[in-house]
Amino acid sequence: MKKLVTKRNTKSKKPKTRKHTRKHKLRIDPNPYNTTPENNNIYFMECGHIANGVTPNGTRVCVSCYGATPKATRVAMVVPSIAGRIARCTYCKRETPSKYTLAFFTPRPTEEFDTYYCGCRGWN
């Protein structure tokens, strides 16, 4: 005698899939340079950039390097001197006096110019 096939008998088990979640949830710090009147600190990271983001647990990080190198989460003990140096935009080669508050500023003490981004190609 043949068994009748019903929907209950044909129900296949689908593999359980996990909803994709990002491993690193960063938020951009609204005041990355932490330049309030009572605190004039700038967090310079071991990767060579300024900390411009915050992890969910409050740790300051470099958003450009986070996840690629562990140096993005460690504050550097030695901050290079940029007094009298010139920063050059990596795209249009515009020059300006070096400041740690320039966008995507990277001091390059062994080279002639430091680098930054002036916004010449937009911010999106």
Secondary structure, DSSP 8 states (H G I E B T S, - for coil): ------HHHH------------S---EE-SSTT--BTTB----BBTTSSB--EE-TTS-EE-TTTTTT-GGGGSB-S-----TT-EEEETTT--EEE--TTSTT-B--TTSSSEEE--STT---
